[in-house]
Amino acid sequence: MKFFEIKTNEQLWEFMTDPSEKLIESASRLYGPVMILGGSGKMGKELVGLIQNADKKIGQQREISVASTFSDPTGKDIELFERSGVTCYKGDLSNEQFLYSLPDAPNVVYMMGFKFGSSNDWQRSFHLNSITPFLVGKKYSNSKIVVFSSGNPYPHTSKNGKGCGEDAQLDPVGIYGWSIVARESSFRITAQQNKNQKIAFYRLMYAQHMSYGVLVDLARMIMNNEPVSLAMPAVNLVSQRDANEIAICSFDHCKNSPWTVNVAGPVWPVQEIVHRLEKHLGKNAILLNDEAELALLANDSLCTDTFGAYQDNCEDMIKGAAWWVQHGGDYWNKPTFFGRAKHDY
């Protein structure tokens, strides 16, 4: 199935949790249980589904646990996990008593983070994005940990370029960017203190899904006659399926001196995305005359050299997002705010 062929929530789930041969091979090398910290958000459920479906393909049954606040008041998140055999631990990971009550695990995915609202609450930002990672690193001192990070602290570069590689000097703007640097620093310290700990920093840009993402945001703005800013003139595009697969495969590359990889997708000018969406939606966009010369972009050459080409191409994702929005597909109401050039989240 192609991205643009998805028409129902059921097809979307099947698509996003269908493991590639590359992932199946990687899962066969991943020994032991997996603990996912902060896994009840936008990506966690489908990440778990990918691991489970990969395990089914190779005939193994793995213990998977998710520890999170599970803030959905309906309880559907926990219900979905538990129905599939996942053990859930409901609590606040920043609470040391709760954190240290969790079982040990040889493989940990750290997904917890605080972004939206961070500009107005620096204390909570650094507590959740720096102090808590340090405590997690101390708790799981002998584990492999794939740490969800971000390309947000990279400096802005030419909108016509390839973006920053992993060795670029970080130049964070705003509280969120600095707290991301602090998150990685905290895990670096625990790795230095524990030689058995192995870490991968997974610097994600913007994952594309039918229910949220840059493409859905832009399509909704066009449909609702909202002006589209070009203050962030270009953006990386990668599907959530590819992003989750690479997160799981990154266990193969965890090192005591942390391995860092940009998970980003190709660079696209926002105007070009908008023009394609206009064609699919049959509507004209309202473009603001504020196009900048610099953009927040990441070079993902290391990612594609390591894991191979992405499964999902951008043309398919653009077409799929347009159809989904046009036909009233589910929307999670979690805008990306990718256009905020000042990083005021």
Sequence and secondary structure as in RCSB ss.txt:
>XXXX:A:sequence
MKFFEIKTNEQLWEFMTDPSEKLIESASRLYGPVMILGGSGKMGKELVGLIQNADKKIGQQREISVASTFSDPTG
KDIELFERSGVTCYKGDLSNEQFLYSLPDAPNVVYMMGFKFGSSNDWQRSFHLNSITPFLVGKKYSNSKIVVFSS
GNPYPHTSKNGKGCGEDAQLDPVGIYGWSIVARESSFRITAQQNKNQKIAFYRLMYAQHMSYGVLVDLARMIMNN
EPVSLAMPAVNLVSQRDANEIAICSFDHCKNSPWTVNVAGPVWPVQEIVHRLEKHLGKNAILLNDEAELALLAND
SLCTDTFGAYQDNCEDMIKGAAWWVQHGGDYWNKPTFFGRAKHDY
>XXXX:A:secstr
  GGG  SHHHHHHHHT   HHHHHHHHT  S EEEETTTSTTHHHHHHHHHHHHHHTT    EEEEE    TT 
HHHHHHHHTT EEEES TTSHHHHHHS   SEEEE     TTGGG HHHHHIIIIIHHHHHHHHTTTSEEEEEEE
STTS  EETTS  B TTS     HHHHHHHHHHHHHHHHHHHH TT EEEEEEE  EE SSSSHHHHHHHHHHTT
 EE  SS EEE EEHHHHHHHHHHGGGG BSS EEEEE   EEEHHHHHHHHHHHHT   EE S   SEE  B  
HHHHHHH S SS HHHHHHHHHHHHHTT         TT TT   
